[in-house]
Amino acid sequence: MSSGPVLSIHGLNTWAIVGDVLNNSKPASRVASAIQSQGRILYRISPMIDPSEASTQKRLYKKMVDIPQNIKIDAVNLCINYRIGLTVLEEMKRRGIKYCFFQPGADQGEEIIQKAEELGIVYQRGCMIVEPMLALDEEDRKALQEKESIETNCSCDIL
């Protein structure tokens, strides 16, 4: 089950996702596709890639710090081991990014939650694919509930 505040994704149009985004069998790739399917701008950050694979045209980077500073990112989705996530949270703070979504596994251990709170980052825990209603405001949540039922088993655990 998700914990942390329930965030509305309205107005959060530019996203970064951190994880193994190029591996179609990994959760980060599936979450990236889901975010893009909503018409949002997405920057992919994959610590797993060789720096030569990074591409500004493809919005693919090895680290968040590699994204040009003039690009305003509204929210970050972490699909990565929490130890790497701690570094990402620090960079989020430096960039003024206030919203973070922790996929299952990215929120392992209370250290990352404490760090987010210490840095003033608003976070939500849970799978954005399985529990998309958590990221919606009340009106959109009701509309979605009327249209479809949501599967409750998340297969996105990243560890």
Beta strands, then each sheet from edge to edge (+ up, - down):
strand 1: 14-19
strand 2: 41-45
strand 3: 60-61
strand 4: 75-79
strand 5: 99-102
strand 6: 122-125
sheet 1: 3+ 2+ 1+ 4+ 5+ 6+
end
